Each structure stands twice: as structure tokens, then as C-alpha cells.
Amino acid sequence: MLKLTTVFLILFSLLACETTKDSYNSMEKKPQDPDKFMISGHIAEKEFIKKNGQPAGFTELYFRASVKDYFIKFCESKITKKDLDPFIDQVVTVHAEIRDGNWDICEDGPQEMQSRIGAYMIIKELK
């Protein structure tokens, strides 16, 4: 009888652990669908600051979405900085994708710049 109870408890424990694992997985954040991601936000212009704290003499554009500013990586985007320049300090809606990786390294870029990494945005279309 003791053996039967022990086997039953072990099977019940395994079943409970598997159910808990499934519940946890269903609550995980699902990846965004890059073909359907539309977002509205403010185009902000910021001066590029070198690692030594000195200004580099040029500016970069960021997409301000509620509480976070996303660097706009133009070498992966389908629009150019010139396309967005008229919208600086304005709210726009874009078809975009948020990625995580190197900001300054581009496949067609001949040189590497300051190695900044993290979340960035590529813009597929200005709506």
C-alpha cells in the first residue's frame, strides 16, 4: 500500500510540474509580428556624444515611444534620415520593427564606430 501511495504521489507531482510549466510559457511575451507593427511617436533629434563625453559635431534621430527613446538605425531602414528631417519634433506613425543588437555596425559600412548595443528601431514605412 505504501509503494502504491508513493508511486501515485510521484506521478501527481510530475503532472503538477508540467502543468505549471505550461502555464508559465503561456504568459511569456510573444514576439512582435514585424509585418503588422504600427506605432505613433515623436521624432527627437539628439547630439551624438562620444565615449569621452565630448560632442561629435553631428546629431542622430530617435523615435520617442511613450517612455523610451529608440535609436533609428537608417542602414537597415527603408527610409533615410533626409526623409525624417521634416518631421523632427513632430508626432508620426510608422510601420516599424524593434530589434536588439549593434547600433553602429552596418553590413555596407566601411568602418565601425563606437560600439553601442541595445534596442533600436528600423522604419519600414512612414504612414
N, C-alpha and C positions, 0 to 999 in steps of 0.2 A: 504494500500500500504506500509506503514511504517513497519507494522508487517511482511509482506512478505519479505521485504528487510532485516530486522533483522534476520529472520529465515535463509534466504539464506546466509548471512554473517557468521552466526554461523556454518552452515553446511560446508561452504567453509573453515573456519578456522580449523575445526576439521579434514577435509580431508587433508589440508596442513600440519598439525602437524603430522598426521600419515605417510604421505609420507616422511617427514623429518626424522622421527624415523627410517623408513626402510632404508633410505639412510645411516644413521649413522651406523646401525647394519651391513650393507654390507661392511663397511670399517673397522670393527673391525678385529683385528688379529685373525686368525683361529688357533686353537690348532694344534700342530705338530702331524703328524702321526708317532707314535713311531716305527712302523714296517718298515718305509721307510726312517728314518733319518740317513743319512751318512754324516760324517763331517771329514775334514782333519785339523790337528793342531799339535802343538808342545807339547810334554810331558815335563813338567817342574817339578823339584824337589825343594821343599821349606822346610825350617826348621820349625817345629811346635813351635810356641811361645805361652806361657801360658798367661793368663789374666794379670798377674803381669809384663809382658814384658820380662820374662826370657825364654831362650830356654829350651825345654823339653828334648832334647837329642835324638830326632828322627826326621825323615823327612816324608813328605807326597807328593803325586803326584797330579799334577793339569794338566788339559787339557787347553792349551792356544789357544783359537779360536779368531783370529784377535785381538780384543782389550780387551777381557775378559778372565780371568782365571777361569775355573770351577773346584772346588774340585771334585775329583773322589772318589765316595763312593763305596768301594770294597765289603762291605757286601751285597749290592743289585746288584752288577755287576756279570756277568757270567765269568769274568776273575779275576785273582789275581794280587796283587802288583808284585809278582815274575814274572808274565807273561809280565808286562810292564817295569820292570827294565832294560832290554837290550835296550829299546827304549828311555831312558832318554836323553834329549837334541836332539831328532830327531823328524821329522815330520812323523805322522802316519795317516792312515784313519781308522775310527772306525764306527761301527753300534752302535749308542748310543741313549740315551734319556736324556733330560734335565728336571729335576724335581725341585720343590721348597719345602723345608722343613728342618728337622733337619739333620745336617751333622753327628753328633756323636752318634746318637741313632740307634741301630740295634736291630731287634727282637731277635736275638740269642745272643746278647751281655750281659754278666752278670752285667756289670756296665755302668753307664752313665759317660761320660766325660764332658768336657767343652761344654756348650750348644751353638753351633753355628748353625745359621739358614740362609737360603737363597737358591739361585740357586745352584744346584750341578748336576753332570753328573754320570749316570750309563752306563757302557760299556757292550754291549751285545756280541760284537764280534770284534776282531782285524782283519782288512782286509789287 
